[in-house]
Amino acid sequence: MRLLEIYDYMYYKIARWSIKYDDNRRISYTASAVVTLSQIVVVMDIVGLILLEFINQDERSLLLKKFYPYFVILVLFFAIANDWKYRNKFNLFHDKWKSDNRKTRVRKGVLISILIIIPLLFIPILLNIIDYQD
């Protein structure tokens, strides 16, 4: 399963879950927002780990303050790109994955859970709640 296909499956599962709680108009927005947040956290982790390894705390703080407007643009880019990519695609994904057997669905569900949980574990390090460089 390719990385982008994992995000497609994440969108599908979240959209399928949100059908129970949201009206049909908002399914695309809810699921694509969660996919966007997941992608942003992964990008933040990758960039953050590079910054933690090669730049000291003072320089990192100044760099992040300068980077903030670009970060907002990056988030908006991911949000717009995901909304465009996933708009009205639920039925296509449903037809593609509705015939998966239970073992495949569980395996993909575990993979999606790992993709969501593991990047979140790095956030305290990136926010310097845990001192990484000691």
C-alpha positions in Angstrom: 0.0 0.0 0.0 1.5 3.3 -1.1 1.7 6.3 1.3 -0.9 8.3 -0.6 -3.2 5.3 -0.8 -2.9 5.1 3.0 -4.2 8.7 3.3 -7.0 7.8 0.8 -8.0 4.9 3.0 -7.8 7.1 6.1 -10.1 9.6 4.3 -12.5 6.7 3.5 -12.6 5.3 7.0 -13.1 8.7 8.7 -15.7 9.7 6.1 -17.5 6.4 6.7 -17.4 6.9 10.4 -18.6 10.6 10.1 -21.6 9.6 8.1 -23.2 8.5 11.3 -22.8 12.0 12.9 -22.7 14.6 10.1 -24.9 15.3 7.3 -23.7 14.3 3.8 -22.5 17.8 2.9 -19.9 17.9 5.6 -18.4 14.4 5.2 -15.7 15.5 2.7 -14.7 18.4 4.9 -14.5 16.4 8.2 -12.5 13.6 6.7 -10.2 15.8 4.6 -9.5 18.0 7.6 -8.3 15.0 9.7 -6.2 13.8 6.8 -4.7 17.3 6.5 -3.9 17.5 10.2 -2.2 14.1 10.0 -0.1 15.2 7.0 0.9 18.4 8.7 1.9 16.6 11.9 4.1 14.3 9.9 5.7 17.2 8.0 6.2 19.0 11.3 7.9 16.0 12.8 10.3 15.5 9.9 11.3 19.2 9.9 11.3 19.4 13.7 13.6 16.4 14.0 16.1 18.0 11.5 16.0 21.3 13.4 16.5 19.6 16.8 19.5 17.7 15.5 21.3 20.5 13.7 20.2 23.8 15.2 20.5 25.0 18.8 17.6 26.2 20.9 18.1 30.0 20.5 18.5 29.8 16.7 15.6 27.4 16.4 13.3 29.8 18.2 14.2 32.6 15.9 13.9 30.5 12.9 10.4 29.2 13.9 9.1 32.7 14.5 10.2 33.6 10.9 8.7 30.4 9.5 5.3 30.9 11.0 3.7 32.7 8.0 5.0 30.0 5.7 3.6 27.4 8.0 0.1 28.9 7.7 0.5 28.9 3.9 1.6 25.3 4.1 -1.4 24.3 6.1 -3.7 26.1 3.7 -2.1 24.5 0.8 -2.6 21.0 2.3 -6.2 21.8 3.2 -7.1 23.1 -0.3 -5.2 20.2 -2.0 -6.9 17.6 0.2 -10.3 19.2 -0.3 -9.8 19.2 -4.0 -8.5 15.7 -4.1 -11.2 14.1 -1.9 -14.3 16.1 -2.9 -17.1 13.7 -4.0 -14.7 10.8 -3.9 -16.3 8.8 -1.1 -18.4 6.6 -3.4 -15.3 5.8 -5.5 -13.3 4.7 -2.4 -16.3 2.9 -1.1 -16.6 0.8 -4.3 -12.8 0.2 -4.1 -12.6 -1.0 -0.5 -16.1 -2.3 0.4 -15.1 -5.9 -0.6 -12.0 -6.0 1.6 -12.0 -9.0 4.0 -11.8 -8.5 7.8 -8.1 -9.3 8.0 -7.2 -6.7 5.4 -9.4 -4.0 7.0 -7.9 -4.7 10.5 -4.3 -4.5 9.0 -5.1 -1.2 7.2 -6.8 0.1 10.3 -3.7 -0.6 12.4 -1.5 1.1 9.8 -3.7 4.2 9.9 -3.7 4.2 13.7 0.1 4.0 13.7 0.3 6.8 11.1 -1.8 9.0 13.4 -0.4 8.1 16.8 3.4 7.8 16.2 3.7 11.4 14.8 1.8 12.7 17.8 4.3 11.1 20.2 7.0 13.4 18.8 5.1 16.7 19.5 6.3 17.0 23.1 9.9 16.7 21.9 9.3 19.3 19.1 7.7 21.7 21.6 10.7 21.1 23.9 8.5 19.8 26.7 11.0 17.0 26.8 14.6 18.1 26.6 15.9 16.2 23.6 19.5 17.2 23.6 20.6 16.2 27.0 
